[in-house]
Amino acid sequence: MIPTFATHTHLRAISAVVNAAERKALALGAAESVKRTILLKVEEKRDWFSSALQSVDAIRNTLEFKTTWHPVGA
């Protein structure tokens, strides 16, 4: 399942808690489809409810903004 997520063309970013083997599979697949990745180690202790991980700044690196121009009167 990890290679599917890593190479899926509709996903533009992946944030995951992974072990070493999963980290390598995600990194290689994400590089193939030019995806932003935030990969945390399983061993790292995280307080998922902390204000730092629940803030807008924590997810900003996974967002993609695009500007679309609509011609008027064309």
C-alpha positions in Angstrom: 0.0 0.0 0.0 2.9 2.4 0.7 4.2 2.4 -2.9 0.7 3.2 -4.1 0.4 6.3 -1.9 4.0 7.3 -2.7 3.6 7.2 -6.5 -0.1 8.3 -6.7 -0.3 11.3 -9.1 -3.2 13.0 -7.4 -1.5 13.2 -4.0 0.8 16.2 -3.8 2.1 15.6 -0.2 2.5 12.8 2.3 2.8 13.2 6.0 3.5 9.9 7.8 5.0 8.1 10.8 7.1 5.3 9.4 9.8 2.8 10.1 13.1 2.7 8.1 11.9 0.4 5.3 8.7 2.4 4.9 10.6 5.7 4.9 12.8 4.5 2.0 9.8 3.3 0.0 7.9 6.6 0.5 10.9 8.7 -0.2 11.7 6.9 -3.5 8.1 7.0 -4.7 7.6 10.6 -3.7 10.8 11.6 -5.6 9.4 9.9 -8.7 6.3 12.0 -8.6 7.8 15.2 -7.1 5.8 15.0 -3.9 6.4 17.0 -0.6 7.0 14.6 2.3 7.1 14.9 6.0 8.3 11.6 7.4 8.6 11.1 11.1 10.3 8.1 12.7 8.2 5.6 14.6 10.6 5.8 17.5 10.0 9.6 18.0 7.7 10.4 20.8 5.1 13.0 19.7 2.3 14.8 21.5 -0.2 14.9 18.6 -2.5 17.2 20.6 0.2 19.9 21.2 -0.5 23.3 19.8 2.6 23.1 17.6 1.3 20.0 15.7 -2.3 21.2 15.6 -1.5 24.7 14.2 -1.9 25.9 10.6 1.9 26.2 10.5 2.2 22.4 11.0 0.3 21.7 7.8 1.4 24.6 5.7 4.2 22.6 4.0 1.7 20.1 2.7 -0.5 22.6 1.0 -0.4 23.6 -2.6 -1.7 27.0 -3.8 -2.5 27.7 -7.4 -3.7 30.8 -9.2 -6.2 30.3 -12.0 -6.8 33.1 -14.5 -10.2 33.3 -16.1 -10.4 35.4 -19.2 -13.2 38.0 -19.1 -15.0 38.7 -22.4 -13.2 36.1 -24.4 
